[in-house]
Amino acid sequence: MSQPEVSPYKEEQDNRNTDTKIGFFETNGCSDIGGAFPPNEACVTILDVVSLVFSIVTHFLDMGLDINLAIRYYLDGQIMYFAWTLAFIIFPNVVITIISLRMQYQDREMIPENSIQRRDIIATRVFAQRRLYCEFLLLCQMTPVLHYYDSLMYALRSRSYKKMGNRKGERYYYLKMLKEDQDIALLRVFECFLEAAPQQILQITIFLRAREERFSFSLLHQAASVISSLISMGWAMASYHRNIRLAQLDKTKIDIVGTILQFLWHFFVTVSRIISVSVIASVWPLYTAIGYALHWIAMTSWLVAEPYGVTEFCRNRSHAPHTPLTIRARVGSLLFACVLGIVYLFTYLNPTEGRTFLRHLFYYIVCLFENVLASMLWAFVSTDEARAHWFFRTFVALCIVPFLFGIAAMISYYKWFHPSTKRKTTTTIMLKPS
């Protein structure tokens, strides 16, 4: 049996865990200190650096638009809309901060106490050591920005080693950038579906109840906000799957056509889900809340019943894998399943590796039934005044047609563009460059 190639970095005398968290479940692949060596074509490009800078800028822009919307409602005397908008800003930020802290704790658990990796402190770790860390993140909504910053620093270090001709140093920081990108992708998914999706339901419901006929700046603002957020949600899901695939170094990456199909799949499904909730909420807000609360409970129960997945996110890495979960870990897993259940109101996020056909079949049949029911109720219980508006039939169709387009994109992706082959990798011990 051939010995693994050892890179010429400072050695560490410790036991190394080559498992890494892909998404929120455990798998072999990208690791900070060990595992599969990246293929030769793996490198940080200028596009990677530019996209990270762009992500930081757009985060502050989105944050400003959300706050501006809340202030506008308050100044217009629409206190209820102001309260809901503010709630949809604060609650997701709290959840994302907690999940980010848990990710950092997991990362530290996977590195031995006496490891030099512990001294590779970056922005999120430095802030974590300070008492006002959580308060700072919550008030300024800085959680994603710190992860973007860390990923950017790793990308720049990787390119710096490339210029020096140190290929292994370049790959070391490339792996660390991939790991940070995984965390960013998952946090972005939660940010979209905990904040943006409820905001869009609120905006569309306000539009349907107001039944504004004439063009106005307010209507344009609402339309632009809805469209941009829907595109962001579709891209967040496509980016999440792409980053997971990139981090699994033994698998081929998703090509550009596959990424586009994933975007269309999640974009169209999300459009239909948000429209379905909005049209029925404009007629029966209380019954809609009850109905989708039942959907949330069912999805959360399904996630908890899975043998793996959400439980891995809260498992103590210092314990053996077969060790039963502690009470604290069980409570944490339940809370995480509750949060993920909210995402399941809009789209499916695979919690475990393995075959997904039956899971997709069950989930999308339930969603199609809900969408058809919402469309029928909107069509039959709307008032004559609502039926006379130009958007009536459009919204009836939007409950179902985009959903079918999304399913068609999903089938096309899995049929022709899903990477099913694995590539050869070199087992290597990757240590921090000295």
C-alpha positions in Angstrom: 0.0 0.0 0.0 1.5 3.3 -1.1 2.3 5.9 1.5 0.5 9.3 1.3 2.4 12.2 -0.1 3.5 14.6 2.7 3.8 18.3 1.9 6.9 20.1 3.0 5.3 22.1 5.8 5.9 22.1 9.5 4.9 18.8 10.9 2.4 18.2 13.7 2.4 15.2 16.0 -1.3 14.7 16.5 -4.2 12.7 15.4 -5.9 14.2 12.4 -9.6 14.0 11.6 -9.9 14.1 7.8 -13.7 14.4 7.9 -15.2 17.7 7.2 -18.7 19.2 7.4 -20.2 19.6 4.0 -23.3 21.7 4.4 -24.4 20.4 7.7 -23.7 16.8 7.5 -20.4 14.8 7.7 -18.4 13.5 4.8 -14.9 12.9 3.6 -13.4 15.7 1.5 -12.1 19.2 2.0 -10.3 19.6 5.3 -8.0 22.3 6.8 -5.3 19.8 7.8 -5.8 16.6 5.9 -7.7 14.7 3.3 -7.8 14.6 -0.4 -5.4 16.8 -2.3 -7.0 19.3 -4.6 -6.7 18.5 -8.3 -4.2 20.5 -10.4 -6.8 22.7 -12.0 -8.1 23.8 -8.5 -7.0 27.4 -8.0 -8.3 30.8 -7.0 -9.3 33.0 -9.9 -9.7 36.7 -10.3 -13.4 36.0 -10.6 -13.4 34.4 -7.2 -11.8 37.5 -5.6 -14.1 39.9 -7.5 -17.2 37.9 -6.5 -16.3 38.0 -2.8 -15.8 41.7 -2.9 -19.1 42.1 -4.8 -20.9 39.9 -2.2 -19.6 42.2 0.7 -20.9 45.3 -1.2 -24.3 43.8 -2.0 -24.8 42.6 1.5 -24.5 46.2 2.8 -26.8 47.3 0.0 -29.5 44.7 0.8 -29.2 45.6 4.5 -29.7 49.3 3.7 -32.7 48.6 1.5 -34.4 46.5 4.2 -33.8 49.2 6.8 -35.1 51.9 4.4 -38.3 49.9 3.8 -38.9 49.6 7.5 -38.3 53.3 8.1 -40.7 54.2 5.2 -43.5 52.1 6.7 -42.9 53.8 10.1 -43.0 57.3 8.6 -46.1 56.5 6.6 -47.8 55.5 9.9 -48.1 51.8 8.8 -47.0 50.5 12.2 -48.1 46.9 11.6 -46.1 46.6 8.4 -43.2 48.3 10.1 -43.3 45.8 12.9 -43.5 42.8 10.6 -40.6 44.1 8.4 -38.5 44.8 11.4 -39.2 41.3 12.8 -38.2 39.7 9.4 -34.9 41.6 9.7 -34.0 40.9 13.3 -35.1 37.2 13.7 -33.1 35.9 10.7 -30.1 37.8 11.9 -30.3 36.2 15.3 -30.6 32.7 13.8 -27.7 33.3 11.4 -25.4 34.5 14.2 -26.2 31.5 16.3 -25.5 29.1 13.4 -22.3 30.9 12.6 -21.1 30.6 16.1 -21.9 26.9 16.0 -19.9 26.5 12.8 -16.9 28.2 14.4 -17.2 25.9 17.4 -17.3 22.8 15.2 -14.2 24.0 13.3 -12.3 24.3 16.5 -13.4 20.9 17.7 -11.9 19.3 14.6 -8.4 20.8 15.3 -6.3 19.4 18.2 -5.6 21.7 21.1 -1.8 21.7 20.5 -2.1 22.3 16.8 -0.5 25.2 15.0 -3.8 25.5 13.2 -5.2 27.0 16.3 -2.9 30.0 15.7 -4.3 30.6 12.3 -6.7 33.2 13.7 -8.9 35.2 11.3 -11.7 37.7 11.6 -14.5 35.5 12.8 -12.2 33.8 15.4 -10.8 37.1 16.6 -14.3 38.6 17.1 -15.4 35.4 18.8 -12.9 35.9 21.6 -14.4 39.3 22.5 -17.4 39.7 24.8 -19.3 42.2 22.5 -19.0 39.8 19.5 -22.7 38.7 19.4 -24.0 42.2 20.1 -21.9 43.6 17.3 -23.0 41.0 14.8 -26.7 41.4 15.7 -26.8 45.2 15.6 -24.8 45.6 12.4 -25.8 42.3 10.6 -22.2 41.6 10.0 -22.2 37.7 10.3 -22.0 37.0 6.5 -19.6 39.9 6.0 -17.0 38.4 8.4 -17.2 35.1 6.6 -16.9 36.8 3.2 -13.8 38.7 4.6 -12.2 35.5 5.8 -12.8 33.8 2.5 -11.3 36.8 0.7 -8.2 36.7 2.8 -7.7 33.0 2.1 -8.2 33.7 -1.6 -5.6 36.4 -1.6 -3.1 34.3 0.4 -3.6 31.4 -2.1 -2.9 33.7 -5.0 0.2 35.1 -3.2 1.6 31.6 -2.8 0.9 30.9 -6.5 3.0 34.0 -7.5 5.8 32.6 -5.3 5.6 29.3 -7.1 4.5 27.4 -3.9 1.8 25.2 -5.3 1.1 23.4 -2.0 0.8 26.6 -0.1 -1.6 27.8 -2.8 -3.7 24.6 -2.4 -3.7 24.8 1.4 -5.4 28.2 1.3 -7.6 27.2 -1.6 -9.0 24.4 0.7 -9.5 26.9 3.5 -11.3 29.2 1.1 -13.6 26.4 0.0 -14.4 25.6 3.6 -15.3 29.2 4.3 -17.4 29.3 1.1 -19.4 26.3 2.3 -20.3 28.2 5.5 -21.1 31.3 3.5 -23.4 29.3 1.1 -25.4 27.8 4.0 -25.7 31.1 5.8 -26.8 32.7 2.6 -29.6 30.1 2.2 -30.9 30.8 5.7 -30.6 34.6 5.1 -32.7 34.3 1.9 -35.4 32.0 3.2 -35.8 33.4 6.7 -35.6 37.1 5.7 -36.2 37.7 2.0 -38.9 35.1 1.4 -41.2 36.4 4.3 -40.5 40.0 3.1 -41.6 39.1 -0.4 -44.8 37.4 0.9 -45.5 40.6 2.9 -44.9 42.9 -0.1 -47.1 40.8 -2.5 -49.8 40.5 0.1 -49.8 44.3 0.6 -50.0 44.7 -3.2 -52.9 42.3 -3.6 -54.9 43.8 -0.7 -54.3 47.4 -1.9 -55.2 46.4 -5.5 -53.3 49.4 -6.9 -54.3 50.0 -10.6 -52.1 52.9 -11.6 -48.3 52.9 -11.9 -46.5 54.5 -8.9 -43.0 54.7 -7.6 -44.1 52.6 -4.6 -45.3 49.8 -6.9 -42.0 49.9 -8.9 -40.1 49.7 -5.6 -42.1 46.7 -4.5 -41.7 44.9 -7.9 -38.0 45.5 -8.0 -37.6 44.3 -4.4 -39.6 41.1 -5.1 -37.8 40.2 -8.4 -34.3 40.9 -7.0 -35.0 38.8 -3.9 -36.4 35.9 -5.9 -33.3 35.9 -8.1 -31.1 36.0 -5.0 -32.9 33.0 -3.5 -32.6 30.9 -6.7 -28.9 31.8 -6.9 -28.3 31.1 -3.2 -29.5 27.5 -3.6 -27.5 26.9 -6.9 -24.4 28.4 -5.2 -25.0 26.2 -2.1 -25.0 23.0 -4.2 -22.1 24.1 -6.3 -19.9 24.9 -3.2 -20.7 21.5 -1.6 -19.7 19.8 -4.9 -16.4 21.8 -5.1 -15.5 20.8 -1.5 -16.0 17.1 -2.3 -12.6 16.8 -4.0 -13.3 13.2 -5.2 -16.2 14.3 -7.3 -16.4 16.3 -10.5 -17.8 19.8 -10.2 -21.1 21.0 -11.6 -20.7 22.7 -15.0 -22.2 26.0 -16.1 -25.3 24.4 -17.7 -25.9 22.3 -14.5 -25.6 25.5 -12.4 -28.1 27.4 -14.6 -30.5 24.5 -14.4 -30.2 24.4 -10.6 -30.8 28.2 -10.5 -34.0 27.8 -12.7 -35.2 24.9 -10.7 -35.0 26.7 -7.3 -36.0 30.1 -8.8 -39.3 28.8 -10.4 -40.2 26.6 -7.4 -39.6 29.5 -5.0 -41.7 31.9 -7.2 -44.6 29.6 -7.2 -44.4 28.9 -3.4 -44.2 32.6 -2.5 -47.1 33.5 -4.9 -49.2 30.6 -3.5 -48.7 31.8 0.1 -49.3 35.4 -0.8 -52.6 35.0 -2.8 -54.3 33.0 -0.1 -52.9 35.2 2.7 -54.5 38.2 1.0 -57.9 36.6 1.5 -57.5 34.5 4.7 -54.4 35.6 6.6 -55.2 33.6 9.8 -56.1 30.4 8.0 -53.0 30.7 5.8 -50.8 31.0 8.9 -52.4 28.0 10.5 -52.1 25.9 7.3 -48.4 26.7 6.7 -47.7 26.2 10.4 -49.0 22.6 10.0 -46.7 22.3 6.9 -43.8 23.6 9.0 -44.5 21.1 11.8 -44.7 18.2 9.4 -41.4 19.2 7.7 -39.7 19.7 11.1 -40.9 16.3 12.2 -39.6 14.7 9.0 -36.2 16.3 9.5 -36.0 15.1 13.2 -37.0 11.6 12.1 -34.0 11.4 9.7 -31.3 9.1 11.1 -28.6 11.6 10.1 -28.5 15.2 9.0 -29.6 17.8 11.5 -28.3 15.7 14.4 -24.8 16.0 12.9 -24.8 19.8 13.1 -25.1 19.7 16.9 -23.1 16.5 17.6 -20.0 16.9 19.8 -17.0 16.1 17.6 -14.9 15.0 20.6 -17.2 12.1 21.1 -17.2 8.9 19.1 -19.8 8.9 16.2 -21.8 6.1 17.7 -22.1 7.9 21.1 -25.8 8.8 21.9 -26.5 12.6 21.7 -26.5 14.5 24.9 -29.7 16.4 26.0 -28.1 19.6 25.0 -27.3 18.2 21.5 -30.8 16.9 21.1 -32.3 20.2 22.0 -29.9 22.0 19.6 -30.8 19.5 16.8 -34.5 20.1 17.4 -34.1 23.9 17.2 -32.0 23.5 14.0 -34.7 21.3 12.5 -37.3 24.0 13.3 -35.2 26.6 11.5 -34.7 24.3 8.5 -38.4 23.5 8.5 -39.0 27.2 7.6 -36.8 26.8 4.6 -38.9 23.8 3.6 -41.9 26.0 3.3 -40.3 27.2 0.0 -37.8 24.7 -1.3 -36.1 21.4 -0.5 -32.6 21.4 1.1 -31.1 17.9 1.3 -30.0 17.3 4.9 -28.0 14.1 4.2 -26.0 12.5 1.5 -27.5 9.6 -0.5 -30.3 9.0 -2.9 -32.9 11.8 -3.0 -35.5 10.5 -5.4 -38.1 9.5 -2.9 -37.5 12.6 -0.7 -37.9 14.9 -3.7 -41.0 12.9 -4.9 -42.7 13.2 -1.5 -41.8 16.9 -0.9 -42.8 18.2 -4.4 -46.1 16.2 -4.4 -47.0 17.9 -1.1 -46.0 21.4 -2.5 -47.8 20.8 -5.8 -51.0 19.9 -3.9 -50.7 23.1 -1.7 -50.1 25.3 -4.8 -53.1 23.9 -6.7 -55.3 24.3 -3.6 -54.1 27.9 -3.1 -54.7 28.7 -6.8 -58.2 27.2 -6.7 -59.1 29.0 -3.5 -57.9 32.3 -4.9 -59.9 31.7 -8.1 -63.1 30.8 -6.4 -63.3 32.9 -3.2 -62.0 36.2 -4.5 -64.5 39.1 -4.7 -65.8 40.4 -8.1 -63.7 43.5 -7.6 -60.5 41.3 -7.4 -61.5 39.3 -10.4 -61.8 42.5 -12.5 -58.1 43.4 -11.9 -55.5 42.7 -14.5 -53.4 40.6 -12.2 -56.1 38.1 -11.2 -55.6 35.4 -13.8 -51.8 36.1 -13.8 -51.6 35.1 -10.2 -53.8 32.1 -10.7 -51.3 30.8 -13.2 -48.2 31.8 -11.2 -49.2 29.4 -8.5 -48.7 26.4 -10.8 -46.9 27.2 -14.0 -43.5 28.2 -12.5 -43.7 25.2 -10.2 -43.9 22.9 -13.3 -41.1 24.8 -15.0 -39.0 24.3 -11.9 -39.7 20.5 -11.8 -38.8 20.3 -15.5 -35.5 22.0 -14.8 -34.8 19.7 -11.9 -35.5 16.6 -14.0 -33.3 17.9 -16.8 -30.5 18.5 -14.4 -30.6 15.0 -12.8 -31.2 13.3 -16.2 -28.4 14.9 -18.2 -26.2 17.4 -16.2 -25.7 15.9 -12.7 -22.1 14.9 -12.3 -22.1 11.2 -11.5 -18.4 10.4 -12.0 -15.6 10.7 -9.5 -12.1 11.9 -10.2 -8.9 10.7 -8.8 -7.3 12.6 -5.9 -4.0 12.3 -4.0 -4.2 11.6 -0.3 -2.1 14.3 1.3 -1.4 15.7 4.7 -2.0 19.5 4.3 -0.4 21.5 7.1 -0.1 25.3 7.5 2.8 26.7 5.6 5.6 27.7 7.9 
